[in-house]
Amino acid sequence: MSKTLLDHYAELFDPQQSILASKYKFLPLNVIINIQKLGTLFVMFFMMVYFNNFSLGCWVYLALHGNYGIEFIKTNNNRSGLGAKRYSVS
């Protein structure tokens, strides 16, 4: 029986068998994502300084994405406690 597209998709994102899974377990994937999300705040501000562009659009983008990154990390830290294990699917 041939695999459907959904089967291929599920196999790709299976954390145990995926080719996307890291062979090096020095950082969990959620930490890498958190660094990237929070890094947007600093990268955007650096770009504003580098290009000397402090327009309203840049400040709005910085505020929205910087705030999103901070809130994402706060939310993720709240979920990383014992309550997260209660809702995990395994």
N, CA, C and O atoms as a Tinker XYZ file with bonds, in Angstrom:
   360  protein
     1  N      0.844000   -1.182000    0.000000    73     2
     2  CA     0.000000    0.000000    0.000000    64     1     3
     3  C      0.886000    1.241000    0.000000    63     2     4     5
     4  O      1.834000    1.337000    0.778000    81     3
     5  N      0.579000    2.157000   -0.849000    73     3     6
     6  CA     1.390000    3.367000   -0.963000    64     5     7
     7  C      1.029000    4.369000    0.135000    63     6     8     9
     8  O     -0.111000    4.432000    0.594000    81     7
     9  N      2.023000    5.141000    0.538000    73     7    10
    10  CA     1.813000    6.120000    1.599000    64     9    11
    11  C      1.119000    7.360000    1.048000    63    10    12    13
    12  O      1.379000    7.791000   -0.075000    81    11
    13  N      0.250000    7.911000    1.849000    73    11    14
    14  CA    -0.408000    9.149000    1.462000    64    13    15
    15  C      0.487000   10.326000    1.834000    63    14    16    17
    16  O      1.491000   10.166000    2.527000    81    15
    17  N      0.111000   11.491000    1.369000    73    15    18
    18  CA     0.862000   12.699000    1.681000    64    17    19
    19  C      0.852000   12.966000    3.187000    63    18    20    21
    20  O      1.844000   13.430000    3.748000    81    19
    21  N     -0.259000   12.674000    3.826000    73    19    22
    22  CA    -0.352000   12.865000    5.267000    64    21    23
    23  C      0.595000   11.925000    6.018000    63    22    24    25
    24  O      1.170000   12.309000    7.037000    81    23
    25  N      0.756000   10.707000    5.523000    73    23    26
    26  CA     1.700000    9.767000    6.138000    64    25    27
    27  C      3.135000   10.274000    6.022000    63    26    28    29
    28  O      3.908000   10.186000    6.976000    81    27
    29  N      3.487000   10.800000    4.859000    73    27    30
    30  CA     4.826000   11.358000    4.669000    64    29    31
    31  C      5.048000   12.558000    5.588000    63    30    32    33
    32  O      6.122000   12.710000    6.169000    81    31
    33  N      4.046000   13.394000    5.714000    73    31    34
    34  CA     4.134000   14.574000    6.572000    64    33    35
    35  C      4.308000   14.161000    8.030000    63    34    36    37
    36  O      5.146000   14.723000    8.734000    81    35
    37  N      3.535000   13.196000    8.485000    73    35    38
    38  CA     3.634000   12.727000    9.868000    64    37    39
    39  C      4.991000   12.075000   10.122000    63    38    40    41
    40  O      5.559000   12.235000   11.203000    81    39
    41  N      5.510000   11.352000    9.152000    73    39    42
    42  CA     6.804000   10.706000    9.299000    64    41    43
    43  C      7.926000   11.745000    9.366000    63    42    44    45
    44  O      8.896000   11.570000   10.102000    81    43
    45  N      7.791000   12.808000    8.608000    73    43    46
    46  CA     8.803000   13.857000    8.586000    64    45    47
    47  C      8.905000   14.553000    9.939000    63    46    48    49
    48  O     10.006000   14.875000   10.386000    81    47
    49  N      7.785000   14.784000   10.586000    73    47    50
    50  CA     7.789000   15.522000   11.838000    64    49    51
    51  C      7.698000   14.635000   13.076000    63    50    52    53
    52  O      7.436000   15.132000   14.171000    81    51
    53  N      7.907000   13.350000   12.919000    73    51    54
    54  CA     7.959000   12.460000   14.072000    64    53    55
    55  C      9.296000   12.678000   14.778000    63    54    56    57
    56  O     10.344000   12.457000   14.171000    81    55
    57  N      9.288000   13.104000   16.041000    73    55    58
    58  CA    10.551000   13.441000   16.696000    64    57    59
    59  C     11.485000   12.253000   16.889000    63    58    60    61
    60  O     12.685000   12.451000   17.078000    81    59
    61  N     10.981000   11.049000   16.848000    73    59    62
    62  CA    11.834000    9.884000   17.052000    64    61    63
    63  C     12.546000    9.444000   15.770000    63    62    64    65
    64  O     13.665000    8.935000   15.836000    81    63
    65  N     11.916000    9.631000   14.609000    73    63    66
    66  CA    12.452000    9.070000   13.374000    64    65    67
    67  C     12.763000   10.112000   12.309000    63    66    68    69
    68  O     13.243000    9.756000   11.233000    81    67
    69  N     12.510000   11.356000   12.571000    73    67    70
    70  CA    12.605000   12.376000   11.536000    64    69    71
    71  C     14.037000   12.627000   11.086000    63    70    72    73
    72  O     14.976000   12.550000   11.878000    81    71
    73  N     14.183000   12.925000    9.811000    73    71    74
    74  CA    15.490000   13.342000    9.307000    64    73    75
    75  C     15.799000   14.768000    9.758000    63    74    76    77
    76  O     16.950000   15.202000    9.708000    81    75
    77  N     14.770000   15.496000   10.200000    73    75    78
    78  CA    14.970000   16.850000   10.691000    64    77    79
    79  C     15.440000   16.880000   12.140000    63    78    80    81
    80  O     15.912000   17.912000   12.618000    81    79
    81  N     15.317000   15.766000   12.837000    73    79    82
    82  CA    15.700000   15.727000   14.244000    64    81    83
    83  C     17.213000   15.884000   14.370000    63    82    84    85
    84  O     17.974000   15.347000   13.566000    81    83
    85  N     17.625000   16.610000   15.365000    73    83    86
    86  CA    19.039000   16.841000   15.577000    64    85    87
    87  C     19.700000   15.599000   16.162000    63    86    88    89
    88  O     19.150000   14.939000   17.044000    81    87
    89  N     20.869000   15.301000   15.661000    73    87    90
    90  CA    21.635000   14.196000   16.221000    64    89    91
    91  C     22.346000   14.637000   17.489000    63    90    92    93
    92  O     22.741000   13.808000   18.309000    81    91
    93  N     22.506000   15.930000   17.644000    73    91    94
    94  CA    23.194000   16.473000   18.796000    64    93    95
    95  C     22.153000   17.033000   19.754000    63    94    96    97
    96  O     21.413000   17.948000   19.392000    81    95
    97  N     22.085000   16.515000   20.937000    73    95    98
    98  CA    21.032000   16.880000   21.886000    64    97    99
    99  C     21.513000   17.924000   22.897000    63    98   100   101
   100  O     21.165000   17.848000   24.075000    81    99
   101  N     22.311000   18.898000   22.446000    73    99   102
   102  CA    22.811000   19.892000   23.379000    64   101   103
   103  C     21.781000   20.963000   23.708000    63   102   104   105
   104  O     21.850000   21.572000   24.776000    81   103
   105  N     20.840000   21.202000   22.823000    73   103   106
   106  CA    19.774000   22.168000   23.081000    64   105   107
   107  C     18.453000   21.600000   22.575000    63   106   108   109
   108  O     18.379000   21.110000   21.448000    81   107
   109  N     17.427000   21.661000   23.390000    73   107   110
   110  CA    16.111000   21.249000   22.893000    64   109   111
   111  C     15.602000   22.236000   21.838000    63   110   112   113
   112  O     16.013000   23.396000   21.809000    81   111
   113  N     14.730000   21.772000   20.998000    73   111   114
   114  CA    14.227000   22.599000   19.908000    64   113   115
   115  C     13.499000   23.836000   20.419000    63   114   116   117
   116  O     13.581000   24.891000   19.790000    81   115
   117  N     12.789000   23.739000   21.540000    73   115   118
   118  CA    12.063000   24.912000   22.032000    64   117   119
   119  C     13.017000   26.018000   22.469000    63   118   120   121
   120  O     12.664000   27.194000   22.378000    81   119
   121  N     14.212000   25.677000   22.941000    73   119   122
   122  CA    15.192000   26.695000   23.328000    64   121   123
   123  C     15.718000   27.409000   22.090000    63   122   124   125
   124  O     15.895000   28.627000   22.106000    81   123
   125  N     15.965000   26.676000   21.036000    73   123   126
   126  CA    16.443000   27.276000   19.789000    64   125   127
   127  C     15.387000   28.229000   19.229000    63   126   128   129
   128  O     15.720000   29.320000   18.767000    81   127
   129  N     14.136000   27.829000   19.269000    73   127   130
   130  CA    13.053000   28.687000   18.781000    64   129   131
   131  C     12.931000   29.939000   19.647000    63   130   132   133
   132  O     12.719000   31.033000   19.125000    81   131
   133  N     13.064000   29.787000   20.961000    73   131   134
   134  CA    12.988000   30.944000   21.857000    64   133   135
   135  C     14.111000   31.930000   21.591000    63   134   136   137
   136  O     13.887000   33.141000   21.605000    81   135
   137  N     15.310000   31.434000   21.351000    73   135   138
   138  CA    16.436000   32.323000   21.040000    64   137   139
   139  C     16.155000   33.105000   19.763000    63   138   140   141
   140  O     16.435000   34.301000   19.689000    81   139
   141  N     15.606000   32.435000   18.764000    73   139   142
   142  CA    15.304000   33.109000   17.501000    64   141   143
   143  C     14.215000   34.155000   17.681000    63   142   144   145
   144  O     14.311000   35.253000   17.133000    81   143
   145  N     13.188000   33.826000   18.439000    73   143   146
   146  CA    12.081000   34.765000   18.618000    64   145   147
   147  C     12.513000   35.992000   19.417000    63   146   148   149
   148  O     12.130000   37.114000   19.085000    81   147
   149  N     13.302000   35.787000   20.460000    73   147   150
   150  CA    13.791000   36.923000   21.235000    64   149   151
   151  C     14.861000   37.698000   20.465000    63   150   152   153
   152  O     14.989000   38.913000   20.615000    81   151
   153  N     15.625000   36.983000   19.641000    73   151   154
   154  CA    16.664000   37.628000   18.848000    64   153   155
   155  C     16.111000   38.624000   17.847000    63   154   156   157
   156  O     16.818000   39.547000   17.442000    81   155
   157  N     14.866000   38.456000   17.441000    73   155   158
   158  CA    14.242000   39.393000   16.499000    64   157   159
   159  C     14.245000   40.808000   17.058000    63   158   160   161
   160  O     14.446000   41.770000   16.316000    81   159
   161  N     14.026000   40.938000   18.350000    73   159   162
   162  CA    14.033000   42.252000   18.996000    64   161   163
   163  C     15.380000   42.942000   18.805000    63   162   164   165
   164  O     15.436000   44.110000   18.421000    81   163
   165  N     16.465000   42.218000   19.075000    73   163   166
   166  CA    17.790000   42.818000   18.995000    64   165   167
   167  C     18.250000   43.028000   17.555000    63   166   168   169
   168  O     18.881000   44.039000   17.244000    81   167
   169  N     17.939000   42.085000   16.686000    73   167   170
   170  CA    18.329000   42.222000   15.279000    64   169   171
   171  C     17.610000   43.402000   14.639000    63   170   172   173
   172  O     18.214000   44.165000   13.887000    81   171
   173  N     16.333000   43.553000   14.933000    73   171   174
   174  CA    15.571000   44.660000   14.357000    64   173   175
   175  C     16.110000   46.003000   14.848000    63   174   176   177
   176  O     16.239000   46.943000   14.064000    81   175
   177  N     16.423000   46.097000   16.142000    73   175   178
   178  CA    16.960000   47.355000   16.653000    64   177   179
   179  C     18.336000   47.639000   16.047000    63   178   180   181
   180  O     18.638000   48.786000   15.718000    81   179
   181  N     19.167000   46.614000   15.896000    73   179   182
   182  CA    20.469000   46.792000   15.249000    64   181   183
   183  C     20.306000   47.288000   13.822000    63   182   184   185
   184  O     21.050000   48.161000   13.375000    81   183
   185  N     19.334000   46.734000   13.107000    73   183   186
   186  CA    19.111000   47.179000   11.728000    64   185   187
   187  C     18.610000   48.614000   11.676000    63   186   188   189
   188  O     18.958000   49.361000   10.761000    81   187
   189  N     17.798000   49.005000   12.650000    73   187   190
   190  CA    17.337000   50.397000   12.696000    64   189   191
   191  C     18.519000   51.339000   12.897000    63   190   192   193
   192  O     18.586000   52.390000   12.260000    81   191
   193  N     19.443000   50.977000   13.769000    73   191   194
   194  CA    20.625000   51.811000   14.020000    64   193   195
   195  C     21.543000   51.796000   12.807000    63   194   196   197
   196  O     22.028000   52.846000   12.386000    81   195
   197  N     21.788000   50.616000   12.240000    73   195   198
   198  CA    22.711000   50.482000   11.119000    64   197   199
   199  C     22.246000   51.279000    9.904000    63   198   200   201
   200  O     23.049000   51.955000    9.259000    81   199
   201  N     20.954000   51.203000    9.590000    73   199   202
   202  CA    20.424000   51.910000    8.433000    64   201   203
   203  C     19.914000   53.306000    8.778000    63   202   204   205
   204  O     19.417000   54.021000    7.909000    81   203
   205  N     20.036000   53.690000   10.038000    73   203   206
   206  CA    19.596000   55.005000   10.515000    64   205   207
   207  C     18.145000   55.283000   10.088000    63   206   208   209
   208  O     17.828000   56.345000    9.552000    81   207
   209  N     17.296000   54.314000   10.338000    73   207   210
   210  CA    15.897000   54.419000    9.977000    64   209   211
   211  C     15.058000   54.212000   11.239000    63   210   212   213
   212  O     14.885000   53.088000   11.710000    81   211
   213  N     14.550000   55.305000   11.767000    73   211   214
   214  CA    13.739000   55.254000   12.976000    64   213   215
   215  C     12.316000   55.729000   12.678000    63   214   216   217
   216  O     11.711000   56.472000   13.451000    81   215
   217  N     11.808000   55.278000   11.544000    73   215   218
   218  CA    10.465000   55.683000   11.143000    64   217   219
   219  C      9.424000   54.982000   12.018000    63   218   220   221
   220  O      9.734000   54.050000   12.759000    81   219
   221  N      8.202000   55.452000   11.909000    73   219   222
   222  CA     7.108000   54.876000   12.700000    64   221   223
   223  C      6.906000   53.400000   12.373000    63   222   224   225
   224  O      6.637000   52.601000   13.270000    81   223
   225  N      7.031000   53.034000   11.116000    73   223   226
   226  CA     6.872000   51.639000   10.724000    64   225   227
   227  C      7.897000   50.730000   11.383000    63   226   228   229
   228  O      7.567000   49.621000   11.803000    81   227
   229  N      9.139000   51.193000   11.477000    73   227   230
   230  CA    10.183000   50.394000   12.127000    64   229   231
   231  C      9.900000   50.230000   13.611000    63   230   232   233
   232  O     10.076000   49.144000   14.164000    81   231
   233  N      9.459000   51.309000   14.259000    73   231   234
   234  CA     9.153000   51.223000   15.693000    64   233   235
   235  C      7.967000   50.295000   15.952000    63   234   236   237
   236  O      7.961000   49.543000   16.926000    81   235
   237  N      6.962000   50.353000   15.073000    73   235   238
   238  CA     5.796000   49.471000   15.236000    64   237   239
   239  C      6.221000   48.019000   15.048000    63   238   240   241
   240  O      5.822000   47.148000   15.821000    81   239
   241  N      7.033000   47.753000   14.017000    73   239   242
   242  CA     7.515000   46.389000   13.779000    64   241   243
   243  C      8.331000   45.897000   14.964000    63   242   244   245
   244  O      8.165000   44.762000   15.411000    81   243
   245  N      9.211000   46.750000   15.470000    73   243   246
   246  CA    10.029000   46.391000   16.627000    64   245   247
   247  C      9.162000   46.114000   17.848000    63   246   248   249
   248  O      9.396000   45.147000   18.572000    81   247
   249  N      8.177000   46.947000   18.075000    73   247   250
   250  CA     7.310000   46.771000   19.239000    64   249   251
   251  C      6.484000   45.494000   19.132000    63   250   252   253
   252  O      6.362000   44.752000   20.106000    81   251
   253  N      5.924000   45.235000   17.972000    73   251   254
   254  CA     5.081000   44.051000   17.802000    64   253   255
   255  C      5.889000   42.762000   17.917000    63   254   256   257
   256  O      5.527000   41.864000   18.678000    81   255
   257  N      6.977000   42.672000   17.164000    73   255   258
   258  CA     7.738000   41.436000   17.161000    64   257   259
   259  C      8.576000   41.270000   18.415000    63   258   260   261
   260  O      8.769000   40.145000   18.876000    81   259
   261  N      9.075000   42.352000   18.973000    73   259   262
   262  CA     9.805000   42.256000   20.232000    64   261   263
   263  C      8.892000   41.822000   21.363000    63   262   264   265
   264  O      9.251000   40.958000   22.163000    81   263
   265  N      7.711000   42.423000   21.429000    73   263   266
   266  CA     6.746000   42.039000   22.458000    64   265   267
   267  C      6.292000   40.591000   22.261000    63   266   268   269
   268  O      6.116000   39.858000   23.234000    81   267
   269  N      6.105000   40.185000   21.022000    73   267   270
   270  CA     5.700000   38.805000   20.742000    64   269   271
   271  C      6.777000   37.828000   21.220000    63   270   272   273
   272  O      6.461000   36.796000   21.812000    81   271
   273  N      8.038000   38.149000   20.966000    73   271   274
   274  CA     9.122000   37.281000   21.406000    64   273   275
   275  C      9.192000   37.163000   22.915000    63   274   276   277
   276  O      9.381000   36.070000   23.448000    81   275
   277  N      9.042000   38.273000   23.601000    73   275   278
   278  CA     9.077000   38.261000   25.067000    64   277   279
   279  C      7.898000   37.479000   25.621000    63   278   280   281
   280  O      8.064000   36.663000   26.527000    81   279
   281  N      6.715000   37.720000   25.088000    73   279   282
   282  CA     5.529000   36.997000   25.564000    64   281   283
   283  C      5.619000   35.504000   25.252000    63   282   284   285
   284  O      5.176000   34.676000   26.048000    81   283
   285  N      6.186000   35.161000   24.106000    73   283   286
   286  CA     6.348000   33.761000   23.739000    64   285   287
   287  C      7.247000   33.050000   24.746000    63   286   288   289
   288  O      6.957000   31.925000   25.153000    81   287
   289  N      8.333000   33.698000   25.145000    73   287   290
   290  CA     9.253000   33.096000   26.108000    64   289   291
   291  C      8.594000   32.977000   27.478000    63   290   292   293
   292  O      8.749000   31.960000   28.155000    81   291
   293  N      7.861000   34.007000   27.890000    73   291   294
   294  CA     7.171000   33.920000   29.181000    64   293   295
   295  C      6.145000   32.790000   29.175000    63   294   296   297
   296  O      6.026000   32.055000   30.155000    81   295
   297  N      5.413000   32.650000   28.088000    73   295   298
   298  CA     4.408000   31.598000   27.981000    64   297   299
   299  C      5.074000   30.221000   27.970000    63   298   300   301
   300  O      4.602000   29.290000   28.622000    81   299
   301  N      6.165000   30.105000   27.230000    73   299   302
   302  CA     6.860000   28.826000   27.149000    64   301   303
   303  C      7.447000   28.444000   28.502000    63   302   304   305
   304  O      7.433000   27.267000   28.864000    81   303
   305  N      7.958000   29.400000   29.247000    73   303   306
   306  CA     8.490000   29.101000   30.573000    64   305   307
   307  C      7.383000   28.652000   31.517000    63   306   308   309
   308  O      7.615000   27.804000   32.378000    81   307
   309  N      6.188000   29.205000   31.371000    73   307   310
   310  CA     5.068000   28.768000   32.201000    64   309   311
   311  C      4.640000   27.353000   31.851000    63   310   312   313
   312  O      4.214000   26.602000   32.728000    81   311
   313  N      4.747000   26.980000   30.589000    73   311   314
   314  CA     4.323000   25.656000   30.146000    64   313   315
   315  C      5.370000   24.588000   30.395000    63   314   316   317
   316  O      5.065000   23.399000   30.310000    81   315
   317  N      6.592000   24.980000   30.699000    73   315   318
   318  CA     7.649000   23.982000   30.834000    64   317   319
   319  C      7.663000   23.330000   32.209000    63   318   320   321
   320  O      8.531000   22.501000   32.482000    81   319
   321  N      6.736000   23.678000   33.070000    73   319   322
   322  CA     6.679000   23.074000   34.399000    64   321   323
   323  C      6.000000   21.728000   34.375000    63   322   324   325
   324  O      5.919000   21.081000   33.331000    81   323
   325  N      5.522000   21.313000   35.505000    73   323   326
   326  CA     4.893000   19.999000   35.608000    64   325   327
   327  C      3.564000   19.932000   34.879000    63   326   328   329
   328  O      3.142000   18.850000   34.469000    81   327
   329  N      2.897000   21.061000   34.709000    73   327   330
   330  CA     1.606000   21.055000   34.041000    64   329   331
   331  C      1.705000   20.660000   32.577000    63   330   332   333
   332  O      0.737000   20.150000   32.011000    81   331
   333  N      2.860000   20.886000   31.950000    73   331   334
   334  CA     3.009000   20.545000   30.540000    64   333   335
   335  C      2.971000   19.043000   30.339000    63   334   336   337
   336  O      2.500000   18.574000   29.302000    81   335
   337  N      3.449000   18.291000   31.291000    73   335   338
   338  CA     3.462000   16.832000   31.138000    64   337   339
   339  C      2.047000   16.268000   31.183000    63   338   340   341
   340  O      1.782000   15.207000   30.617000    81   339
   341  N      1.161000   16.956000   31.837000    73   339   342
   342  CA    -0.211000   16.484000   31.949000    64   341   343
   343  C     -0.904000   16.496000   30.599000    63   342   344   345
   344  O     -1.762000   15.653000   30.339000    81   343
   345  N     -0.540000   17.458000   29.717000    73   343   346
   346  CA    -1.212000   17.600000   28.433000    64   345   347
   347  C     -0.430000   16.983000   27.279000    63   346   348   349
   348  O     -0.884000   17.044000   26.137000    81   347
   349  N      0.721000   16.396000   27.541000    73   347   350
   350  CA     1.527000   15.861000   26.450000    64   349   351
   351  C      0.892000   14.598000   25.872000    63   350   352   353
   352  O      0.259000   13.814000   26.579000    81   351
   353  N      1.078000   14.432000   24.589000    73   351   354
   354  CA     0.553000   13.256000   23.904000    64   353   355
   355  C      1.712000   12.306000   23.696000    63   354   356   357
   356  O      2.678000   12.640000   23.010000    81   355
   357  N      1.623000   11.132000   24.279000    73   355   358
   358  CA     2.722000   10.169000   24.094000    64   357   359
   359  C      2.195000    8.755000   24.023000    63   358   360
   360  O      2.973000    7.813000   23.870000    81   359
